[in-house]
Amino acid sequence: MHIRRFQGTAMREVLREIRAELGPDALVVSTRTVHRDRRWFGKLSQPVIEVTAAVDRERRKNTPEATKPSERTAPDPSWNELRLTRALISPLEREFKSLRESVEQLAARDTRPNEPQLVREVQNLRRMMADVLASHADHTPDPNADPYTSAGLDPRHAAMLAATLRESDMGFNGSDTADAAVGILAAQLDKALAPPRPKDAKPVLYVGPPGAGKTTTLAKIAARDADQADDLVLMSTDTHRMGAAEILRSYAKQIGVPFETAHSASGLRSSITRSRRRRVLIDTPGRSRHDTRALAELQDLREAIGTRAHVCLVLPATMKERDLRRDVDRYRVLEPDAMILTKVDESEDCANIANLLLDHACPPLSWIGTGQCVPGDLHVADPEDLAERILGVAA
């Protein structure tokens, strides 16, 4: 792992120097503002931006800067200041190199089935390496250095957003800093959002872990379309829990729409065929991630519907970030078209949501659930509103 510190008066200048020397694969580990002069009156000197960056040594060898003859007889002093735990970095570096070689071999053979999984593993490893490097740097990041770090965003996301905030000429002390911070985060989140699907006749399959709020969310969406009850059918495949289907049956009765139960994939196919001119909203059972049969059963339901299906992944905002990522990976085999986040009102902070969406490794977010009220507590995902929730800015 090749690690360097760069300094400059503007973030854009520093990033350009990093790309020139370390190449496009360089990782920004951390950023901070320092003073060049450390003597008695150093605090009065002009502040500069210091960025710590890292890149794999094999990638480093291929950069134009690395092929030039070295003009220095001693290593840069910044290397001595990093004090990284080599024993912790080396295993990650070896695994990263091995995974990269596997991806390159697959690309050379044009073998695609396992390539996406390997790419995700490489991305996850790079994310983990960046976090390890940040946590072992010789300085402790100031939690008040920028609004993104204070909100709990991952160092790599906070550094990117903070750099954009600095380049916006708003600084961190201006009167409009909060608005600027929200706007910059909203612009990034907007890339991970998608409007709800139009009300066509395609069946919609709602999947997710136990307790995510699938049944209530389905009822909220159905209640919003109560004026089109003649074109709507609610259906449950949750026959594992006693009385589970009855909850959705009760909602259907209140809304005034038909309700059906499907006990198998073939039964679901038959029911959808009978209702092909209607929009069918399908509830599925939430099963533990340790239940190996659960995902296979969902795949059978997905295949029974065919390419006409629209799959929504429902996840609770109260879930730990690591568990959110695991469930996104777990349900990826169903090819979700959209994601719905529930229980946002019960979450003390939304950093887990921000980190998940900024990684671009999940389906686009369409709806946000903020309570149990049907249908009121369901909102179309709005980037500015979400950014305000994440940063704790009063609406």
Order of alpha helices (4+ residues) and beta strands (2+ residues): beta-alpha-beta-beta-alpha-alpha-alpha-alpha-alpha-alpha-alpha-alpha-beta-alpha-beta-alpha-beta-alpha-beta-alpha-beta-alpha-beta-alpha-beta-beta-alpha
